Amino acid sequence: MSELKYRVIEDDSRTAGAVLQRDGVHFGYYASGEERPVLLLYKKGTEEIAAEIPFPESALGDGYFSMKVKFPYSGYEYNFREGENVVTDPYARRICGREQFGVLPSESPHALRGGFPQRYHWGSDRLPGLPFEDAVMYHLHVRGFTMQKNSGVRKKGTFAGIREKIPYLKRLGINQVKLMPVYEFAELAPRLPKRSLPAKTQVEAAARALEDEKRPEQYKMNFWGYGDGYYFAPKSAYAAGKSPDTEMKDMVKALHAEGIEVILEFAFSDDVHIGMIEECLSCWAMDYHIDGFSVIARESVVEELARLPLFRRRKLICNWYPDGLKSWNAEKNHGMLAESNDGFMNDCRRLLKGDESCLGAFSFQIRNHPEGCARINYMTNHDGFTMMDLVSYDRKYNLDNGEQDRDGTDYNLSWNCGAEGPSRKKDIAALRMRQRKNAYAMMLFAQGTPMLLAGDEFGNSQNGNNNPYCHDSELSWLDWSGCRRNRELTEFVEKAVAYRKAHRVLHQPRALKLSDQLSSGFPDLSFHGEQAWYGDMERGRRHLGCMYSGRYTGEEGFVYIAYNFHWNPQEFALPLLPKGEVWQRVMDTSRKESFLEEEAREQMKDAKSFTVPARTIVILEGK
């Protein structure tokens, strides 16, 4: 043991973990047994113990121990020891020993150690403070986003790599990113025992034998990162350099400078105490200037978190909230809660592929914005098909996951447009392009916050795998070569995002009432079909016209969106406009150049109806 000069100072703080203070480092530890714990200090980057410092006896006798130690902490790392057991601090702000993704640490009890973050100067950094209805969210995996060799960044698969992609995000119109878990997690998890059930067919038996031959002996990849982890520490393998905390703060600061918010996802297992969850989220908010959190946790946690003072300025996204909490939140005028679940996705996917009896649910989803709670709308998520696969496959293809194709949902609500998987047929490629444009239009022109899955805008595919959680490979990394092949789609998404932002009627702060609240002669939203002012939602119908009045948001004119998901063209009646105004066509997803330039817009003077091609969305403006 090498000699280290240190001084122990009396400390009565109740904070767990290691916290840097002016006169030393506070260490707090909850012991699991009766033995007095010991602080182990290591030389930085090694398992060499430099000092063993027993905690003072706890005055309260409740298993909590604390002390303050003055020493040159920047050159050291730490663990705790109870008896013979070495414990890595679950509250550690840094974890050392997992710097390479997919590489197991040694079996030594000292392999993983707590580290000390560097002091950081935030300068003039400020939270963008976007209302939910003004946000356009982009959901990504830090490593998968830029790991491909064609990603065009130098520091691939890292926080720094995201910084390099900020100009791309700005061009796309993104102002909010949601990151899959960035806390320290074990990406190699012990593999479950092989299934003992006999194979039903010779084909299945052969497939199992092939999988067993390919997979490693004991461990399986957890690429996504959901599950237990060191919740207070940024993932070391996501850093290009040796300081993940500094690199992540640099990323947040750079995104904020461009008006882009950062939302982090956390998956807390059932045995994580609510106190630890609160402390964890507060730590990330204060230390990393995080704008909000998407939390996966047991039901009892949700309401407790939503009432915390932390979420007066930070956003909280959960799967659902009880009605009583929404009412309380609306009364307090707090606008920081949002629900994110598959409701919008399921209803819109059914209509997109042409199912019957879907218009009623769709008409609700596009206007829904409940009091006291925002909505996150998405057509694809990290678990499930990408947008390209949604229009290319009728079923999942998950054999590569090593679970005999039993994992991942069987209910994808997808349609392959006439051929399973990749196709060179021009008519199928054109239909798939149109369907993807339609999906984006449904999402971007609905009330609420649209969430775009990274890579969908340039045709990223996972080859029909709807659950690639266990792949750290080109299957789960974004293929940026799609930017060249799918420029038509990317440009459509850029223009659709810009159109949404330019028209407040498409992102209002409250649900639309379908009534004339201003006595202006027009409701905020009205439905139309073959007859004006009558949206026929009978089970066999698959087309609907939606007219928004700009008078409810201080805008001039009207926006009319005609959705036709039928396989045949459909006729739409045109409502009469006030004197001096005329309808003009501004978008048509059946066209290669879907958004029309001002001089190319079709004026529909004196027209009483118009035809929308099969599986097409058209936008008219009344000016």
C-alpha positions as CSV (number, residue, x, y, z in Angstrom):
1,M,0.0,0.0,0.0
2,S,1.5,3.4,-1.0
3,E,1.5,6.3,1.4
4,L,-1.2,8.9,1.0
5,K,-1.5,12.0,3.2
6,Y,-5.1,12.7,4.1
7,R,-7.1,14.3,7.0
8,V,-10.5,13.1,8.2
9,I,-12.9,15.9,9.2
10,E,-16.1,15.4,11.2
11,D,-19.2,15.5,9.0
12,D,-22.9,15.1,9.8
13,S,-24.3,15.3,6.3
14,R,-26.9,12.7,5.3
15,T,-25.9,12.6,1.6
16,A,-25.0,9.3,0.1
17,G,-22.0,8.8,-2.2
18,A,-19.0,11.1,-2.7
19,V,-19.6,14.8,-3.0
20,L,-16.9,17.4,-3.7
21,Q,-16.9,20.2,-1.2
22,R,-14.6,23.2,-0.6
23,D,-12.8,21.7,2.4
24,G,-12.7,18.0,1.2
25,V,-14.7,15.2,-0.2
26,H,-17.8,14.1,1.7
27,F,-18.4,10.3,1.8
28,G,-21.8,8.8,2.8
29,Y,-22.5,5.1,2.9
30,Y,-25.5,3.0,4.0
31,A,-24.1,-0.3,5.5
32,S,-26.0,-3.5,4.9
33,G,-24.7,-5.2,8.0
34,E,-23.4,-4.4,11.5
35,E,-19.7,-4.1,10.6
36,R,-18.2,-0.6,10.3
37,P,-17.4,0.1,6.7
38,V,-14.0,1.2,5.4
39,L,-13.2,3.7,2.6
40,L,-10.7,2.3,0.1
41,L,-8.7,4.8,-2.0
42,Y,-6.9,3.7,-5.1
43,K,-4.3,5.3,-7.3
44,K,-6.1,6.6,-10.4
45,G,-6.5,4.0,-13.1
46,T,-5.2,1.1,-11.0
47,E,-6.3,-1.4,-8.4
48,E,-3.5,-0.4,-6.1
49,I,-4.9,0.6,-2.7
50,A,-3.3,3.8,-1.5
51,A,-5.3,4.1,1.8
52,E,-7.9,2.3,3.9
53,I,-9.8,4.7,6.1
54,P,-12.4,3.4,8.5
55,F,-15.6,5.4,8.9
56,P,-16.2,7.0,12.3
57,E,-18.9,5.2,14.4
58,S,-22.4,6.3,13.5
59,A,-23.9,8.4,16.2
60,L,-27.4,7.5,15.2
61,G,-26.8,3.8,14.9
62,D,-29.1,3.5,11.8
63,G,-26.6,2.0,9.4
64,Y,-25.6,5.3,7.8
65,F,-22.0,6.4,8.0
66,S,-20.4,9.6,6.9
67,M,-17.1,11.5,7.0
68,K,-15.2,14.2,5.1
69,V,-11.7,13.5,3.9
70,K,-9.2,16.1,2.7
71,F,-6.8,14.7,0.1
72,P,-5.8,15.3,-3.5
73,Y,-8.9,13.5,-4.9
74,S,-8.1,14.2,-8.6
75,G,-5.4,11.5,-8.6
76,Y,-7.5,8.8,-6.9
77,E,-10.5,6.5,-7.1
78,Y,-12.5,4.8,-4.4
79,N,-14.7,1.9,-3.2
80,F,-16.2,0.9,0.1
81,R,-15.6,-2.4,2.1
82,E,-17.8,-4.1,4.5
83,G,-16.0,-7.0,6.1
84,E,-14.5,-8.9,3.2
85,N,-16.9,-7.5,0.6
86,V,-15.8,-4.7,-1.6
87,V,-18.7,-2.5,-2.7
88,T,-18.7,0.0,-5.6
89,D,-20.7,3.1,-4.6
90,P,-24.2,3.0,-6.2
91,Y,-24.2,6.8,-5.8
92,A,-20.8,7.3,-7.6
93,R,-20.7,10.3,-10.0
94,R,-18.2,8.4,-12.1
95,I,-17.5,4.7,-12.6
96,C,-14.0,3.6,-13.6
97,G,-13.2,0.2,-15.2
98,R,-15.8,0.1,-18.0
99,E,-14.1,2.5,-20.5
100,Q,-14.5,0.1,-23.5
101,F,-17.9,-0.8,-24.7
102,G,-18.6,-4.6,-24.8
103,V,-15.4,-5.5,-22.8
104,L,-15.9,-7.2,-19.5
105,P,-14.0,-5.8,-16.5
106,S,-11.8,-8.3,-14.7
107,E,-13.2,-10.5,-12.0
108,S,-11.2,-8.6,-9.4
109,P,-13.4,-7.0,-6.7
110,H,-11.5,-3.8,-7.3
111,A,-12.1,-3.8,-11.1
112,L,-14.9,-1.2,-10.9
113,R,-14.3,1.9,-8.8
114,G,-15.9,5.2,-8.1
115,G,-14.3,8.3,-9.5
116,F,-14.5,12.0,-8.9
117,P,-16.0,14.3,-11.6
118,Q,-14.0,17.4,-12.7
119,R,-15.2,20.9,-11.8
120,Y,-17.0,22.4,-14.7
121,H,-17.8,26.0,-15.7
122,W,-21.1,26.4,-17.4
123,G,-20.7,30.0,-18.3
124,S,-23.9,31.6,-19.6
125,D,-25.7,28.2,-20.2
126,R,-29.5,28.4,-19.9
127,L,-32.3,25.9,-20.2
128,P,-34.2,26.6,-23.5
129,G,-37.5,26.2,-21.6
130,L,-39.6,25.0,-24.6
131,P,-43.3,24.4,-24.0
132,F,-44.1,20.8,-25.0
133,E,-46.3,21.9,-27.9
134,D,-43.4,23.7,-29.5
135,A,-40.9,20.8,-29.2
136,V,-39.9,18.4,-32.0
137,M,-38.3,15.5,-30.2
138,Y,-35.6,13.2,-31.7
139,H,-35.0,9.9,-30.0
140,L,-31.5,8.4,-30.3
141,H,-28.9,6.0,-28.8
142,V,-25.6,7.7,-28.1
143,R,-23.4,4.9,-29.5
144,G,-25.7,3.7,-32.3
145,F,-26.3,7.3,-33.6
146,T,-22.8,7.8,-35.0
147,M,-20.9,4.5,-34.7
148,Q,-21.1,3.6,-38.4
149,K,-18.0,4.4,-40.4
150,N,-20.2,6.4,-42.8
151,S,-21.6,8.7,-40.0
152,G,-19.3,11.5,-41.0
153,V,-18.0,12.2,-37.5
154,R,-14.5,11.8,-36.0
155,K,-15.5,10.7,-32.5
156,K,-17.9,7.9,-33.3
157,G,-20.4,6.5,-30.9
158,T,-19.8,9.2,-28.2
159,F,-21.2,12.3,-26.6
160,A,-18.7,14.3,-28.7
161,G,-20.1,12.6,-31.8
162,I,-23.5,14.0,-31.1
163,R,-21.9,17.5,-30.8
164,E,-20.6,17.0,-34.4
165,K,-24.1,16.2,-35.6
166,I,-25.7,19.4,-34.2
167,P,-25.7,21.2,-37.6
168,Y,-27.6,18.2,-39.0
169,L,-30.2,18.3,-36.2
170,K,-30.7,22.0,-36.7
171,R,-31.2,21.5,-40.4
172,L,-33.8,18.9,-39.7
173,G,-35.6,21.3,-37.3
174,I,-35.0,19.3,-34.1
175,N,-35.1,21.3,-30.8
176,Q,-35.2,18.5,-28.3
177,V,-33.3,15.2,-28.1
178,K,-34.2,12.2,-26.0
179,L,-31.3,9.9,-25.2
180,M,-31.6,6.3,-24.4
181,P,-29.9,5.4,-21.1
182,V,-26.6,7.2,-20.7
183,Y,-26.0,6.2,-17.1
184,E,-23.4,3.5,-16.4
185,F,-24.8,0.0,-17.1
186,A,-23.4,-3.4,-17.7
187,E,-23.7,-4.0,-21.5
188,L,-22.7,-7.6,-21.1
189,A,-25.2,-9.4,-18.9
190,P,-25.1,-13.0,-17.8
191,R,-27.0,-15.2,-20.3
192,L,-30.1,-17.0,-19.2
193,P,-30.0,-20.8,-19.3
194,K,-31.0,-22.4,-22.7
195,R,-34.6,-23.2,-23.1
196,S,-35.5,-26.7,-22.2
197,L,-38.6,-26.9,-24.4
198,P,-38.1,-29.3,-27.3
199,A,-38.1,-27.8,-30.8
200,K,-41.4,-28.2,-32.6
201,T,-39.9,-28.7,-36.1
202,Q,-36.6,-29.8,-37.7
203,V,-36.2,-26.2,-39.0
204,E,-36.5,-24.8,-35.5
205,A,-34.0,-27.4,-34.2
206,A,-31.5,-26.4,-36.9
207,A,-32.0,-22.7,-36.1
208,R,-31.4,-23.3,-32.4
209,A,-28.2,-25.2,-33.1
210,L,-26.9,-22.4,-35.4
211,E,-27.7,-19.8,-32.7
212,D,-26.0,-21.8,-29.9
213,E,-23.0,-22.2,-32.2
214,K,-22.7,-18.5,-32.8
215,R,-23.4,-17.0,-29.4
216,P,-20.8,-16.7,-26.6
217,E,-20.8,-19.0,-23.6
218,Q,-21.9,-16.9,-20.7
219,Y,-22.9,-13.3,-21.7
220,K,-25.4,-11.5,-23.8
221,M,-25.3,-7.9,-25.0
222,N,-27.5,-5.3,-23.5
223,F,-27.0,-2.6,-26.1
224,W,-29.9,-0.4,-25.2
225,G,-29.0,-0.1,-21.5
226,Y,-32.4,-0.4,-19.8
227,G,-32.2,-2.0,-16.4
228,D,-30.1,-1.7,-13.3
229,G,-27.0,0.5,-13.4
230,Y,-25.0,3.1,-11.6
231,Y,-27.7,5.7,-12.1
232,F,-25.6,8.8,-11.0
233,A,-22.7,8.3,-13.4
234,P,-22.5,8.9,-17.2
235,K,-21.4,5.9,-19.2
236,S,-17.6,5.9,-19.6
237,A,-17.7,4.0,-22.9
238,Y,-19.8,6.9,-24.4
239,A,-16.8,9.3,-24.0
240,A,-14.2,9.8,-26.6
241,G,-11.7,10.9,-23.9
242,K,-11.0,10.1,-20.3
243,S,-13.6,12.4,-18.7
244,P,-17.2,11.3,-19.5
245,D,-18.7,13.8,-17.1
246,T,-17.0,16.8,-18.8
247,E,-17.7,15.4,-22.3
248,M,-21.4,15.0,-21.6
249,K,-21.6,18.5,-20.1
250,D,-19.9,19.9,-23.2
251,M,-22.5,18.1,-25.3
252,V,-25.4,19.5,-23.2
253,K,-23.9,23.0,-23.3
254,A,-23.5,22.9,-27.1
255,L,-27.0,21.7,-27.6
256,H,-28.4,24.4,-25.4
257,A,-26.5,27.0,-27.3
258,E,-28.5,26.0,-30.4
259,G,-31.8,26.0,-28.5
260,I,-32.0,22.2,-28.3
261,E,-33.2,20.6,-25.0
262,V,-31.8,17.3,-23.6
263,I,-34.2,14.6,-22.2
264,L,-32.7,11.5,-20.5
265,E,-34.3,8.1,-20.2
266,F,-34.1,6.2,-16.9
267,A,-35.3,2.7,-16.2
268,F,-35.5,2.1,-12.4
269,S,-36.0,-1.4,-11.2
270,D,-38.6,-2.1,-8.5
271,D,-36.1,-2.3,-5.7
272,V,-34.8,1.2,-6.2
273,H,-36.0,3.4,-3.3
274,I,-38.0,6.5,-4.2
275,G,-35.5,8.6,-2.3
276,M,-32.7,7.4,-4.5
277,I,-34.7,8.1,-7.6
278,E,-35.4,11.7,-6.5
279,E,-31.8,12.3,-5.6
280,C,-30.6,10.8,-8.9
281,L,-32.9,13.0,-11.0
282,S,-32.0,16.1,-9.0
283,C,-28.3,15.3,-9.4
284,W,-28.6,15.1,-13.2
285,A,-30.7,18.3,-13.3
286,M,-28.3,20.3,-11.2
287,D,-24.9,18.9,-12.3
288,Y,-25.6,18.3,-16.0
289,H,-28.3,21.0,-16.7
290,I,-30.7,18.3,-18.0
291,D,-34.0,19.7,-19.3
292,G,-36.2,16.7,-18.4
293,F,-36.5,13.0,-17.8
294,S,-38.4,10.1,-19.4
295,V,-38.9,7.7,-16.4
296,I,-39.7,4.0,-16.5
297,A,-40.6,2.9,-13.0
298,R,-43.3,1.2,-10.9
299,E,-46.7,2.9,-10.7
300,S,-46.3,4.2,-7.1
301,V,-43.3,6.3,-8.1
302,V,-45.0,8.3,-10.9
303,E,-47.3,10.5,-8.8
304,E,-44.6,11.2,-6.1
305,L,-42.1,12.3,-8.8
306,A,-44.7,14.5,-10.6
307,R,-45.3,16.5,-7.4
308,L,-41.6,17.3,-6.8
309,P,-40.6,21.0,-7.0
310,L,-37.9,19.8,-9.5
311,F,-40.6,19.4,-12.1
312,R,-41.7,23.0,-12.0
313,R,-38.8,23.8,-14.4
314,R,-37.8,20.4,-15.7
315,K,-40.0,18.1,-17.8
316,L,-41.2,14.7,-16.7
317,I,-42.4,12.1,-19.2
318,C,-44.0,8.9,-18.0
319,N,-46.2,6.2,-19.6
320,W,-49.3,7.6,-17.9
321,Y,-50.6,9.8,-15.1
322,P,-53.8,9.3,-12.9
323,D,-56.6,11.7,-13.7
324,G,-56.4,13.3,-10.3
325,L,-52.8,14.3,-10.8
326,K,-53.6,15.8,-14.2
327,S,-56.4,17.9,-12.6
328,W,-54.0,19.0,-9.8
329,N,-51.3,19.9,-12.3
330,A,-53.8,21.9,-14.4
331,E,-55.0,23.9,-11.4
332,K,-51.4,24.7,-10.5
333,N,-50.7,25.7,-14.1
334,H,-47.7,23.5,-14.2
335,G,-46.8,22.5,-17.8
336,M,-44.0,20.1,-17.3
337,L,-45.8,16.7,-17.4
338,A,-46.3,14.6,-20.5
339,E,-47.5,11.1,-21.2
340,S,-45.8,8.8,-23.7
341,N,-47.4,5.5,-24.7
342,D,-48.4,3.5,-27.8
343,G,-51.9,4.9,-28.1
344,F,-51.2,7.4,-30.9
345,M,-48.9,4.9,-32.7
346,N,-51.4,2.0,-32.7
347,D,-54.4,4.1,-33.9
348,C,-52.4,5.8,-36.6
349,R,-50.6,2.7,-37.9
350,R,-53.9,0.9,-38.4
351,L,-55.3,3.8,-40.5
352,L,-52.0,4.1,-42.4
353,K,-52.2,0.6,-43.7
354,G,-55.9,0.9,-44.5
355,D,-57.7,-0.8,-41.7
356,E,-61.4,-0.1,-41.3
357,S,-63.1,1.5,-38.3
358,C,-60.1,3.8,-37.6
359,L,-61.3,7.3,-38.4
360,G,-62.9,8.0,-35.0
361,A,-59.8,7.0,-33.1
362,F,-57.6,9.0,-35.5
363,S,-59.7,12.1,-35.2
364,F,-59.3,12.0,-31.5
365,Q,-55.5,11.4,-31.6
366,I,-54.8,14.4,-33.8
367,R,-56.6,16.9,-31.6
368,N,-55.9,15.3,-28.2
369,H,-54.0,17.5,-25.7
370,P,-55.4,16.8,-22.2
371,E,-55.6,19.4,-19.5
372,G,-52.6,19.2,-17.1
373,C,-50.6,16.8,-19.2
374,A,-49.0,17.0,-22.7
375,R,-48.8,14.1,-25.1
376,I,-45.8,12.6,-26.9
377,N,-46.8,11.3,-30.4
378,Y,-44.7,8.8,-32.3
379,M,-45.1,6.3,-35.2
380,T,-41.9,4.4,-34.3
381,N,-39.9,3.9,-31.2
382,H,-36.6,2.2,-30.3
383,D,-38.5,-1.0,-29.5
384,G,-40.3,-2.0,-32.7
385,F,-39.9,-1.5,-36.4
386,T,-38.1,1.5,-37.9
387,M,-40.2,3.6,-40.3
388,M,-38.6,1.8,-43.3
389,D,-39.3,-1.6,-41.9
390,L,-42.9,-0.6,-41.0
391,V,-43.6,-0.3,-44.7
392,S,-41.4,-3.2,-45.8
393,Y,-42.3,-6.2,-43.6
394,D,-45.5,-7.9,-42.5
395,R,-43.8,-9.8,-39.7
396,K,-40.7,-9.6,-37.5
397,Y,-37.4,-11.3,-38.2
398,N,-35.6,-11.7,-34.9
399,L,-33.8,-15.0,-35.2
400,D,-30.4,-13.2,-34.8
401,N,-31.4,-12.3,-31.3
402,G,-30.9,-15.9,-30.1
403,E,-34.4,-16.3,-28.7
404,Q,-35.9,-18.5,-31.4
405,D,-37.9,-15.5,-32.8
406,R,-40.0,-15.4,-29.6
407,D,-38.9,-11.9,-28.5
408,G,-40.4,-8.7,-29.7
409,T,-44.0,-8.0,-30.4
410,D,-46.0,-10.0,-33.0
411,Y,-48.4,-7.1,-33.4
412,N,-46.6,-4.6,-35.5
413,L,-49.6,-3.1,-37.4
414,S,-47.3,-3.0,-40.5
415,W,-47.8,-3.5,-44.2
416,N,-45.1,-4.4,-46.7
417,C,-46.7,-2.6,-49.6
418,G,-46.8,-5.7,-51.7
419,A,-43.4,-7.4,-51.2
420,E,-41.7,-8.7,-48.1
421,G,-38.4,-7.0,-47.4
422,P,-36.2,-5.1,-49.8
423,S,-37.6,-4.7,-53.3
424,R,-36.3,-3.2,-56.6
425,K,-39.7,-2.7,-58.1
426,K,-40.2,1.0,-58.7
427,D,-44.0,1.0,-57.9
428,I,-43.3,-0.6,-54.5
429,A,-40.5,1.8,-53.7
430,A,-42.7,4.8,-54.7
431,L,-45.6,3.5,-52.5
432,R,-43.2,3.0,-49.5
433,M,-41.9,6.5,-49.9
434,R,-45.4,7.9,-50.0
435,Q,-46.4,5.8,-46.9
436,R,-43.5,7.1,-44.9
437,K,-44.3,10.7,-45.9
438,N,-47.9,10.0,-44.8
439,A,-46.7,8.6,-41.4
440,Y,-44.6,11.7,-40.8
441,A,-47.5,14.0,-41.8
442,M,-49.8,12.2,-39.3
443,M,-47.3,12.7,-36.5
444,L,-46.1,16.2,-37.3
445,F,-49.5,17.7,-38.0
446,A,-51.2,16.4,-34.8
447,Q,-51.5,18.3,-31.6
448,G,-48.9,17.3,-29.0
449,T,-45.1,16.7,-29.2
450,P,-44.0,14.6,-32.2
451,M,-41.1,12.2,-31.5
452,L,-39.0,11.2,-34.5
453,L,-36.9,8.1,-34.2
454,A,-33.3,8.8,-35.3
455,G,-32.5,7.5,-38.8
456,D,-36.1,7.1,-39.9
457,E,-35.8,10.3,-41.9
458,F,-33.2,8.7,-44.2
459,G,-34.6,5.2,-44.4
460,N,-32.6,3.4,-41.7
461,S,-33.6,-0.3,-41.6
462,Q,-33.0,-3.2,-39.1
463,N,-33.8,-5.8,-41.7
464,G,-37.2,-6.6,-40.0
465,N,-35.8,-7.0,-36.5
466,N,-38.2,-5.3,-34.1
467,N,-36.2,-5.9,-30.9
468,P,-32.4,-5.5,-31.6
469,Y,-31.6,-4.8,-28.0
470,C,-28.8,-7.4,-28.0
471,H,-26.8,-6.1,-31.1
472,D,-23.9,-3.8,-31.0
473,S,-23.3,-4.0,-34.8
474,E,-24.3,-2.5,-38.1
475,L,-27.8,-3.8,-37.5
476,S,-28.4,-1.4,-34.6
477,W,-26.1,1.4,-35.8
478,L,-27.6,4.1,-38.1
479,D,-26.6,3.6,-41.7
480,W,-25.9,7.2,-42.8
481,S,-25.5,6.2,-46.4
482,G,-29.3,6.5,-46.5
483,C,-28.9,10.2,-46.5
484,R,-28.0,10.0,-50.2
485,R,-30.5,7.4,-51.2
486,N,-33.4,8.9,-49.4
487,R,-32.8,12.6,-49.8
488,E,-36.4,13.0,-51.0
489,L,-37.7,11.8,-47.6
490,T,-35.2,13.8,-45.6
491,E,-36.2,17.0,-47.4
492,F,-39.8,16.2,-46.9
493,V,-39.3,15.8,-43.1
494,E,-37.3,19.1,-43.0
495,K,-40.1,21.0,-44.7
496,A,-42.9,19.3,-42.7
497,V,-41.2,20.2,-39.4
498,A,-40.8,23.8,-40.7
499,Y,-44.4,23.9,-41.8
500,R,-45.6,22.7,-38.4
501,K,-43.5,25.4,-36.6
502,A,-44.8,28.1,-39.0
503,H,-48.5,27.3,-38.3
504,R,-49.5,27.6,-34.6
505,V,-52.9,25.9,-35.4
506,L,-50.9,22.6,-35.7
507,H,-49.3,22.8,-32.2
508,Q,-51.7,24.5,-29.8
509,P,-51.3,24.5,-26.0
510,R,-54.6,22.8,-25.4
511,A,-57.0,20.3,-26.9
512,L,-59.2,21.5,-29.7
513,K,-62.9,21.7,-28.9
514,L,-64.6,21.3,-32.3
515,S,-66.7,24.4,-31.5
516,D,-66.9,28.1,-32.4
517,Q,-65.7,29.5,-29.1
518,L,-65.0,33.0,-30.6
519,S,-68.3,33.4,-32.4
520,S,-66.3,33.9,-35.6
521,G,-68.4,31.7,-37.7
522,F,-65.8,28.9,-37.7
523,P,-64.8,26.3,-35.1
524,D,-61.2,25.8,-34.1
525,L,-61.3,22.4,-35.9
526,S,-63.9,20.9,-38.2
527,F,-64.2,17.6,-40.1
528,H,-65.2,17.2,-43.7
529,G,-65.6,14.5,-46.3
530,E,-67.6,14.1,-49.5
531,Q,-69.9,16.7,-47.9
532,A,-68.6,19.9,-46.3
533,W,-69.0,20.1,-42.5
534,Y,-69.7,16.4,-42.3
535,G,-66.9,14.0,-41.5
536,D,-68.2,10.6,-42.2
537,M,-66.5,8.1,-39.9
538,E,-68.5,5.1,-40.8
539,R,-66.5,1.8,-40.5
540,G,-65.7,1.5,-44.2
541,R,-64.5,5.1,-44.6
542,R,-60.7,5.8,-44.8
543,H,-60.6,9.5,-45.6
544,L,-61.2,12.6,-43.6
545,G,-60.7,16.4,-44.1
546,C,-59.6,18.5,-41.2
547,M,-60.0,22.3,-41.3
548,Y,-58.2,24.5,-38.8
549,S,-59.1,28.1,-38.3
550,G,-56.2,30.4,-37.7
551,R,-58.4,32.9,-35.8
552,Y,-57.8,30.8,-32.6
553,T,-54.1,31.4,-32.7
554,G,-53.9,34.9,-34.1
555,E,-53.1,33.7,-37.7
556,E,-54.8,34.6,-40.9
557,G,-56.7,32.1,-43.0
558,F,-57.3,28.4,-42.7
559,V,-55.4,25.1,-43.0
560,Y,-57.2,22.1,-44.6
561,I,-55.5,18.7,-44.3
562,A,-57.1,16.0,-46.4
563,Y,-56.2,12.5,-45.3
564,N,-56.9,9.7,-47.8
565,F,-55.8,6.2,-46.7
566,H,-58.0,4.4,-49.2
567,W,-56.4,2.5,-52.1
568,N,-58.6,4.5,-54.5
569,P,-58.8,8.3,-55.0
570,Q,-61.4,10.1,-52.9
571,E,-63.5,13.2,-53.4
572,F,-63.4,16.0,-50.7
573,A,-65.9,18.8,-50.5
574,L,-64.5,22.3,-50.0
575,P,-66.1,24.6,-47.3
576,L,-66.8,28.1,-48.5
577,L,-64.3,30.7,-47.4
578,P,-64.9,34.3,-46.3
579,K,-65.1,36.7,-49.2
580,G,-61.8,37.4,-50.9
581,E,-60.1,34.2,-49.7
582,V,-59.3,31.3,-52.0
583,W,-58.0,27.7,-51.5
584,Q,-54.5,26.8,-52.8
585,R,-52.7,23.4,-52.7
586,V,-49.4,23.6,-50.7
587,M,-48.6,19.9,-50.1
588,D,-49.3,16.6,-51.8
589,T,-47.5,13.4,-50.6
590,S,-48.1,11.7,-53.9
591,R,-45.7,14.1,-55.6
592,K,-41.9,13.7,-55.5
593,E,-41.6,17.4,-54.6
594,S,-44.4,17.2,-52.0
595,F,-44.2,20.8,-50.7
596,L,-45.0,23.2,-53.6
597,E,-43.1,26.5,-54.1
598,E,-45.2,29.6,-53.9
599,E,-45.3,30.1,-57.6
600,A,-46.2,26.5,-58.3
601,R,-49.2,26.3,-55.9
602,E,-52.5,25.4,-57.5
603,Q,-55.1,28.1,-57.0
604,M,-58.5,26.4,-56.6
605,K,-60.7,29.5,-57.2
606,D,-64.5,28.7,-57.3
607,A,-63.8,25.0,-56.7
608,K,-66.4,23.2,-54.6
609,S,-64.5,19.9,-54.3
610,F,-61.2,18.3,-55.1
611,T,-59.8,14.8,-55.6
612,V,-57.0,13.3,-53.4
613,P,-55.0,10.4,-54.9
614,A,-55.0,7.0,-53.2
615,R,-53.0,6.8,-50.0
616,T,-52.1,10.5,-50.1
617,I,-52.3,13.5,-47.7
618,V,-52.9,16.9,-49.2
619,I,-52.7,20.3,-47.5
620,L,-54.7,23.3,-48.7
621,E,-54.5,26.8,-47.3
622,G,-57.3,29.3,-47.5
623,K,-55.9,32.8,-47.8
